[in-house]
């Protein structure tokens, strides 16, 4: 089984156990970001961990982009990050 299939499968399994929480992320978010033209390849587009888990999530494990989305989510009291905000992430095209 290739790595992408394992990551998606693992993410779906973890995602099924996720209720309302501080930060909800899923493999579908990577797909949505890609669909928006963002260069997302995997969870590390926003996380420092290759396969983040809800049970061990800490905002400190987000990269710069993830922290930026997390801060927006918290400020707007959203249940999940607003991926449309990725278009507003500071930096050039390579940073989007």
Secondary structure by P-SEA (a helix, b strand, c coil): ccaaaaaaaaaaaaaaacccccccccaaaaaaaaaacccccccccccccccccccccccccccaaaaaaaaaaaaacccccccccccccccccccc
